[in-house]
Amino acid sequence: MNKILWITFVTIYISYVQSAIIGKDEFVTVEDNPYQNVNDIANPDVGSARNERILWPYVAESTTKSENEENETDENVNKDVKPREKRFLHWSYPQSPIVDMMMQTMSVNYSPNVAGDPFDFLRDSYQLPEGKLLEEYDYIIVGAGTSGSVLAARLTEGKPKATVLLLEAGKPEMLLSDIPALAPYIKLTHYVWPYTMEHQPGVCLGSEEQRCYSPQGKAVGGSSVVNDMIYSRGRPQDWDRIAADGNYGWSYDEILPYYKKSERCELRKYKNATYSGRDGELTVENVPFRTGLVEAFLAAGRLHGNPTIDYNAPDQLGFGYVQTTQNRGHRLSAAKAFLHPHKRRKNLHILTDAKVTKVVIEPQTKRAYAVEYLKNHIKHTARCRREIILAAGAVGSPQLLMLSGIGPKEKLEVLGIPVISDLRVGKSLYDHIAFPGIVFKLNSNNASLQELKVATLPNLMQWLQFGDGLMTTPGLVEAVGYIKTSHSDGKVPDVELLNLGGSIVSDNGGAFRKSLKISDKTYVTAFSGLHGCDTWSAIPILLHPKSKGCLELRDNDPFSHPKLYGNYFTDPQDMETMKEAIKYVIKLGESEPFKKYGAQLYLPSYPNCQSHGPGSDSYWDCAIRTMVVSLHHHVGTCKMGPPNDPEAIVDPELRVYGVDGLRVVDLSVLPHTISGHMTAPALMIGEKAADMIKKIWSNVVV
Ligand SMILES: Cc1cc2nc3c(=O)[nH]c(=O)nc-3n(C[C@H](O)[C@H](O)[C@H](O)COP(=O)(O)OP(=O)(O)OC[C@H]3O[C@@H](n4cnc5c(N)ncnc54)[C@H](O)[C@@H]3O)c2cc1C
C-alpha cells in the first residue's frame, strides 16, 4: 500500500514539475537530433528549441572576454573558497541541491531494512521464484557482478534446464544509479567495496592518508553499477599475446564471437561493422549530449596524426567519441542487461546481501561441493552438484580461494588455514593507473560541464522524459584516444587519453575528486583557484604498466579487506611513459582547435611539490606521485596459464588447478592488462566460460 501511494505521488509530482518546467513545446526526439553540440562555438545554430530551454546555460556564445570580465571572474573565484561546511554525506563544497536530494536515497547510511523506509520502492528486487531455496543446485555462482550476471543468464537458458544459485554480497541497484552523470557519486555509496591500497612511500602523496584508493563494485551487477560505462575491448594483439602464452581458445579471433554475442551495437556510424554485435542484450551507444570541447580534442588529435575512428575497430588506432554501456541515456549494468529479463526463471535463484565466506572442499578428493555464506547475520550452507564458480572479481575471488585453502602454502599456514592446493594466488596484480592533474583553464563561459549547471531539475526532468541531455554524460568522459609513446612495444598502444568535457574541478571539489580520495589539503591548495572556471582536461592512462603489485590476506577473517600492494612506478619506465603522455596532452591542449577557447595550461601548486619549478621535469615527477590514481581495473590475481606456468591458478578453461568442480570466471584470470577498459572483457569472459561449462556438461541430463 505504502508502495502504491508513493508511486502515485511521485508520478503526479513528476508530471506536474515537467509541465511547469518544460511547458508544451514541441520537442525533438533523440533520433531527430542525437548529437547536440549546443555549445559548439563552431556551430552556433545546432541547438534545438528544447536545448535552448532545457539545457540552459549550455548555449553557444563567444569565447572571447574583455579583460575586465576576466578579472571579475578571478575575484569571484577567490570569493567562492568558503570555510568548510557540513553537508549531507559530509561534502565540503557547495553542490547542486538536486544532487543532494537524489543522493539521500542511496547514502552510505541508508539501509533498506529500516522499517517504513520511503525509498525502498526505488530499489530493484529479486525474489526467489518459489519463495525458497533448493537443497542442491547444479551450479553455484559467487558474485552477481559483470561476469557473474552474464554467466548466470547463459547457464539457465535453453534446455535441459540447469539450476543456478547466484549469491551476491551487495544490494540490487536503483533508479538513481541509472543516471550516468551521477557516476562519481555512486562510488561514494555502499555500492562499492571501499578498498584502499597498502601505503607505498612516494606514491599517492595527495590522497587521503597517502594511500591509493581502489574501490570495486558491490551490487547486483557488480562494478558495472558503479563504473563510468566506457565500452572498450582492447586490441586484437592483447588477446593474441595471451593465447601465445599457452592459453588455448583466447586469441582475438576466438574471443570475438563472445564480444559480439553480448553486444547490441547502437553506434550509428559503426552499427554494421563486421566486428560489432547486433543481437545481444547489452546496448552500446554514444552519449546523446556533447560539449564542443570534444570536437576540439578530436580535431587536435587529427592534427597530430590520430584519425577519428571507432576505437574498437580491430584494425585502426586513433581517437573516437566515447562508446558507453547505456540504453537510451540510462546506465545499462550487467544486471539490467542479463538478469532483469530472466528474473522469473524458475531455475535461477538470486540471493542478495549474501556474503560467501568459504568454498567447502572435500580434503581427500579435493572436490568443491558447497559454499558457506552469511545472510542477515546467519550462516548458511548451499550445496552444489556440478561446479562452484567464483565470479567475485579480482579482489573477491582470490580472497575466497585463500580463505578456502587454495593459495601460497607458507602464507596460509601462518594464518591457520588448512592448505588444499598450494598455488601462487594473488602473486600478481596489475592495474591501469592514471593522472587527472592536467588542467587547461578556458576563457569561455559555459563551454565545459560544471555540476552546478548540469545538476538542475530541468536537466533531470529531461533525462527522465527523453533519456538525453546533460545527465547522460558518464563522469564527464566524452572521447577516448589511444597512442603509442616511444616506450610502447610498437604493437599495442601503451597510453589511453580520456577526454573530459571539464576537469577535476568541474564539481568544485565534490564527488569527482572525492571518489578518487584526493585529500582536502591537496585539492584546495592545487585547484581551488579554478573554482567556477571553465576547464578542459584529458587524463592519460598507462595501459601496460610494467610495475607489478600483489594481493595478500590480511588475516583469516572473511570480512577483512585483503592487503593490496600496487607497487606503482617501481619500474622506472612507467614514470617515463606517464611523463611522455602528459607532454602529449599538453601538445593537444596548446594546438589550434583549443585556441578558440583560450586554453591555458594551469600548473597546480601541489603542497609537496613547491620546491620544483612549475612545468619542470621534476615538477611532473612530483605531480604524478601526488595525483596518480587507480582506475580500479585490477587483473591477474587468479592468473590463467598452462600447467607449466608456475604462477597459474586456473587453466585456460578457468578450472582451478588441483581442485575439482571449481572455476574462476572474472577479470582476476587475465594474466595482464589489456589496451582498454575492463567491462567488455569481463562480459566476454562470462560468455566464453558459459560455453565452456555447457559443453562439458552437455551430456548430463537433469
Ligand atoms: C569505479 C569504477 C569505474 C570503472 N569504470 C569503468 C569504465 O568506465 N569502463 C570499463 O570498461 N570498466 C570500468 N571499470 C572496471 C570494470 O567495471 C570492472 O573491472 C569489471 O566490471 C569487473 O568485473 P568482474 O565481473 O570481474 O567483477 P565485479 O563486476 O566487480 O563483480 C564482482 C561481484 O562479486 C561480489 N562479491 C565479491 N565478493 C563476494 C563474496 N564473498 N560473496 C558474494 N559476493 C561477492 C561483488 O559484490 C561484486 O558484485 C570501473 C571499475 C570501477 C570500480
The ligand as a Gaussian input file, in Angstrom:
#p B3LYP/6-31G(d) Opt

LIG

0 1
 C       34.618000       2.932000     -10.023000
 C       34.912000       2.103000     -11.232000
 C       34.860000       2.691000     -12.507000
 C       35.119000       1.909000     -13.632000
 N       34.942000       2.441000     -14.884000
 C       34.982000       1.611000     -15.954000
 C       34.573000       2.049000     -17.240000
 O       34.146000       3.182000     -17.432000
 N       34.647000       1.164000     -18.274000
 C       35.080000      -0.113000     -18.101000
 O       35.124000      -0.871000     -19.078000
 N       35.479000      -0.548000     -16.893000
 C       35.393000       0.264000     -15.825000
 N       35.703000      -0.210000     -14.590000
 C       36.177000      -1.581000     -14.475000
 C       35.091000      -2.621000     -14.670000
 O       33.814000      -2.115000     -14.357000
 C       35.400000      -3.809000     -13.785000
 O       36.752000      -4.134000     -13.919000
 C       34.576000      -5.024000     -14.163000
 O       33.220000      -4.676000     -14.199000
 C       34.830000      -6.134000     -13.161000
 O       34.028000      -7.239000     -13.491000
 P       34.095000      -8.562000     -12.608000
 O       32.990000      -9.414000     -13.062000
 O       35.478000      -9.095000     -12.655000
 O       33.859000      -8.088000     -11.116000
 P       32.628000      -7.204000     -10.464000
 O       31.805000      -6.681000     -11.566000
 O       33.294000      -6.281000      -9.576000
 O       31.797000      -8.312000      -9.730000
 C       32.191000      -8.970000      -8.567000
 C       30.950000      -9.153000      -7.700000
 O       31.217000     -10.129000      -6.715000
 C       30.657000      -9.704000      -5.493000
 N       31.382000     -10.351000      -4.411000
 C       32.677000     -10.177000      -4.060000
 N       32.980000     -10.961000      -3.020000
 C       31.856000     -11.642000      -2.710000
 C       31.550000     -12.602000      -1.715000
 N       32.464000     -13.036000      -0.850000
 N       30.285000     -13.088000      -1.655000
 C       29.337000     -12.675000      -2.532000
 N       29.589000     -11.758000      -3.489000
 C       30.834000     -11.257000      -3.583000
 C       30.846000      -8.212000      -5.520000
 O       29.988000      -7.569000      -4.606000
 C       30.552000      -7.889000      -6.966000
 O       29.191000      -7.619000      -7.166000
 C       35.471000       0.547000     -13.464000
 C       35.535000      -0.021000     -12.196000
 C       35.237000       0.735000     -11.081000
 C       35.266000       0.085000      -9.726000

